[in-house]
Amino acid sequence: MKFRAKLVDAACLNNFTRVSNMIAKLAKTCTLRISPDKLNFVLSDKVANGGVSLWCELEQENFFSEFQMEGVSAENNEIYLELASENLSRALKTAQNSRALKIKLTNKHLPCLTVSIELLSVLSSSRIVTHDIPVKVIPRKLWKDLQEPTVPDADVSGAWRPVTHHILNDCKILNLQIIEANLNGELNLKIETELVCVTTHFKDLGNPPLASENASQDRNSEQMAEVRVDIRKLLQFLAGQQVNPTKATCNIVKNKIVHIDLLDEDVSLQYFIPALS
């Protein structure tokens, strides 16, 4: 297996750093999937145990000036690496105002993702800062658990408008949240107990055309599809999300899952929050 890549464009480097910081806030460990045309950050907790899933995709040609890789074989031309998310994020923090950044898969008594950053000094000469990030090479037999999550047919899909943190923080002590939406572009965030019911309403969010076309003809456009999720999982996503999407969608499968889909020109992010049992 071989992998090496180089970033020289400042905007691409900042974008890559922002994505890395986001992943570090969402997961302590993650999987980096390397293929000839894409990089993916993957988080795949067991949904049955209440875990979230994340699939973040970067088109390599939009980020790297140089990109070379050889997978485990010609038939399986991919590499899967498990690493501590914070280690990569911490290494990239030193890359601000750098001239270039190189990433390479190395073997230094154990597999490492070596990040070399070329920094400019006061005298316009350069110096190299190197970080060796330990990684675990994931064997081929485990790849099946790290594939892009299947997107279920949603009962309702609507535009996702970022929710202010103070609204959710007010409800955090309850550790649960009801998210509901309908085909009229309405989205409600609700807490409900025996003593109190508090609802925050968002209107005129719009619905993707396909959502309306695929919806049952018998479905009342005002009928809400709801799912009950752990508020902490939603707060974690909102606190860590650093992608500025051109398109953002919230898909709800009634009583099963919330799927938030963020799409930018260079980055796409899918985040799955399972329903509370």
Buried (B, 14 or more C-beta within 10 A) or exposed (E): BEBBBBBBBEEBBBBBBBBBBBBBBBBEEBBBBBBEEBBBBBBBBEBEEBBBBBBBBBBBEEBBEEBEBBBBEEEEBBBBBBBBBBBBBBBBEBBEEBBBBBBBBBEEEEBBBBBBBBBEEEEEEEEEBEBBBBBEBBEEEEBEEBEEBEBEEBBBBBBBEEBEEEEBEEBBEEEBBBBBBBBBBBBBBBBBEEEEEEEBEBEEBEBBEEBEEEBEEEBEEEEBBBBBBBBEBBBBBBEBBBBEBEEBBBBBBBEBBBBBBBBBEBBBBBBBBBBBE
